[in-house]
C-alpha cells in the first residue's frame, strides 16, 4: 500500500498552493507565478485523487456491478454534500443572480457539459473529478492484472487525445487533463517499489514544483502540467515513508480538512477582501481566517465526515446483500 504520510503531504501541498495562488490574486494581483502555483496545486490534486481511489478500489475486493455500485455510492457521498452546502449558501446569500438551471448544473457538477456558469472558481476541477470517477473503476478492472507497459501506452495515447480535444468540443475537457489523472493510476500500478529514503520526498516535490513554475510560468500550456504529474506519479512508488513526525502531523491535519479549505476559501476571500474592502487589512485577514477555520471545521464534522461514514455503511450493506443473495 502507498505510504499515507507521503500522500498526506502531497494533498496538503496541493491545497496550500491553490490557497496561496488565490490569496495572491485577491490581495495583490494575479501574476504568472501565482497562476502557475494554483494550476500546480490542482494538478497534484488530480494525481492524488486517482491514486487514492485506485487503492480504494483495490481494498474493496469486489468485482463487476458490486464494485461499481460501491465505488460510485461512496464517491457521491464524499463529493456532493459539502459542495451542495457551499452552493446553496452562495445561491441564497451571494449577489450572483444565479438561475435555477445554473444552480442545478452546479449541484450536479456538470457545468462543463451544459455550459453553465461556475458559481465558484474552484468548481471546474470538481466537474473533471466527477467525470473521471466514471472511468477509474474501468481502468482498475482493465489494468490491475495487465503488464505496466499497457498503462504506459494509454498515458502516451492520452496526449494526442488531449491535444485534439479542444478542436472537437469543450464538453470533453476531461481529456485535456486525462494525462494528469493517469499519472496517479500509474503510481497505483507501480506501488510497492519503495527503495529511496523517505526524507527525499519533500525535496522531490519542491524540485517538481520549481521546475513546473520555471517551465510553465511564461507559457501556461498543458505540457508542463502533464510532465509534472507524470514525474510525481512515477516518483511516488519509489519513496519510503516520510519519518518526520511534526511534518507528518501537520500534513495529516491539513489533508483532513483540505476539501473544506478548497471549497470555502474563494467566497470567504470575496467577502473579506472585496465586499469588505473598506475595512483595515487586519480586520479583513482576521475575518477571513476565522470564518475559514470555522466553516471548514463545521463542514467536516457536521457534513463531510458523517456522509463519508454513511456512504461506507450503505456500500457495505449493498455489498453484503449482493453476496448473500445467491445463497438464498
C-alpha positions, 0 to 999 in steps of 0.5 A: 500500500502507498505510504499515507504520510507521503500522500498526506503531504502531497494533498496538503501541498496541493491545497496550500498552493491553490490557497496561496495562488488565490490569496495572491490574486485577491490581495495583490494581483494575479501574476504568472507565478501565482497562476502557475502555483494554483494550476500546480496545486490542482494538478497534484490534486488530480494525481492524488485523487486517482491514486487514492481511489485506485487503492480504494478500489483495490481494498474493496475486493469486489468485482463487476456491478458490486464494485461499481455500485460501491465505488460510485455510492461512496464517491457521491457521498464524499463529493456532493454534500459539502459542495451542495452546502457551499452552493446553496449558501452562495445561491441564497446569500451571494449577489450572483443572480444565479438561475435555477438551471445554473444552480442545478448544473452546479449541484450536479457538477456538470457545468462543463457539459451544459455550459453553465456558469461556475458559481465558484472558481474552484468548481471546474476541477470538481466537474473533471473529478466527477467525470473521471470517477466514471472511468477509474473503476474501468481502468482498475478492472482493465489494468490491475492484472495487465503488464505496466507497459499497457498503462504506459501506452494509454498515458502516451495515447492520452496526449494526442487525445488531449491535444485534439480535444479542444478542436472537437468540443469543450464538453470533453475537457476531461481529456485535456487533463486525462494525462494528469489523472493517469499519472496517479493510476500509474503510481497505483500500478507501480506501488510497492517499489519503495527503495529511496529514503523517505526524507527525499520526498519533500525535496522531490516535490519542491524540485517538481514544483520549481521546475513546473513554475520555471517551465510553465510560468511564461507559457501556461500550456498543458505540457508542463502540467502533464510532465509534472504529474507524470514525474510525481506519479512515477516518483511516488512508488519509489519513496519510503515513508516520510519519518518526520513526525511534526511534518507528518502531523501537520500534513495529516491535519491539513489533508483532513480538512483540505476539501473544506479549505478548497471549497470555502476559501474563494467566497470567504476571500470575496467577502473579506477582501472585496465586499469588505474592502473598506475595512483595515487589512487586519480586520479583513485577514482576521475575518477571513481566517476565522470564518475559514477555520470555522466553516471548514471545521463545521463542514467536516464534522457536521457534513463531510465526515458523517456522509463519508461514514454513511456512504461506507455503511450503505456500500457495505450493506449493498455489498453484503446483500449482493453476496448473500443473495445467491445463497438464498 
